């Protein structure tokens, strides 16, 4: 699980506690760093995992079997 961290300085770009910020937003996978940043006034939220891609379907909503036209 990852975390999105928003700096209290809106447009901050740089590195803090090993987290690279650009435009006030950074990311970390370390829960200890996320907790530390939260205690220092950073806004921390859980990064939602990406959704898996949907597979294309044939007519009628069924997936095509090998050899079907």
VENFEN-V560197 format. One line per field, one symbol per residue. ss: DSSP state (H for helix, E for strand, - for the rest). phi: phi as a letter, one per 30 degrees, with the letter a starting at -180 (. if undefined). psi: psi as a letter, one per 20 degrees, with the letter a starting at -180 (. if undefined). A space follows every 10 residues. Layout:
ss = ???
phi = ???
psi = ???
//
This chain:
ss = -EEEEE---- ---EEE--EE EE--EEEE-- HHHHHHHHH- --EEEEE--- --------HH H--------
phi = .cbcccddce cdblcbhicd cbiibbbbcc dddddddedc jddbbddddd ddddddcddi icdddejdc
psi = qrqpppqhog kppappkjpp qpkjprqqio hggggghgij jqppqpppqq qqqqpqqaqj jqqpqpiq.
//
